[in-house]
Amino acid sequence: MSRVSAARHMSTIYSFSAICKKDARVLILGSMPGKESLRQNRYYAHPRNSFWFIAGNLFGFDPALDYQERTGLLAGNGIALWDVLKACDRKGSLDSAIDGPSVVANNFNDFYASHPAIEFIFFNGARAEQEYMKHVHSGVADTFGHLQYKRLPSTSPAHAAMSRDDKLSIWQAVKDCLHSPLSR
């Protein structure tokens, strides 16, 4: 299939606004919401995605709570959610199906300027980190050089090589950083 005919089978998709409070200290970044998340207009909506299981375990809430309650509890714990990409062409839900030339990154300079307490950036998977480093990092590194970065295993059901309990163990770093003596 030629690039032109392949493009006809893809559609441009758009990410959500960030969920955060002004005093957020941690930003968790995905690449782009999957099909189910886009359909429900909710972060990590796929029932097999481990994100809410992990977040609930880390911050002591029931992952089955109403979406607004879950996001409110995360925000109340200093956690912000967003995606690296603002828009892209993608067929299906897999990060591997993102059409590279179509990528438009979110405006992180404005975001960091309006959320000066952000200290820690956690990437939910390798693709989020790759897209950030390719499209964002060089544009924010000088002004926001204090930021600390860490890639975590993807919570996506497509990343089935690791159990959700093993993912939870590694994701403990999110909670740990909030109590770090190095943080402000």
C-alpha angles and dihedrals in degrees: 000000000000121000090250094053091042089054090056089063093053127074131202113255129191131213127229130261116269118271106221149115124236091253096052112140099184128053119196111199129198123184102239130329116265125241095270092048090050091048092052095035089231134118114252095000099155106110092227095049108111097211098100092041088055096043092048092051093046096047102030104249135122109261088214093064118119111286093245091053092049094049090044091053091050092049089047089056092054096261123137125193126208143134130248093226125065093187141353143153113259136158111216125343107295120111088221088065094060109119103231099210091053095058120124115182125216118254103264096169091064092041095052092043090055093042103046094165092068108117106153130052118193120190117215095219139337098286093057089052093046094050092047093050091046100044108019118021100074090050095054104030097091098045097036102032093141093073117114119212134204132169116220128192112275116261089210118121085233087070095068096145089092127051118240089243090056089048090050090054092055093041088059083089088078092061093038094056091058089063096040116128087221092064120091 
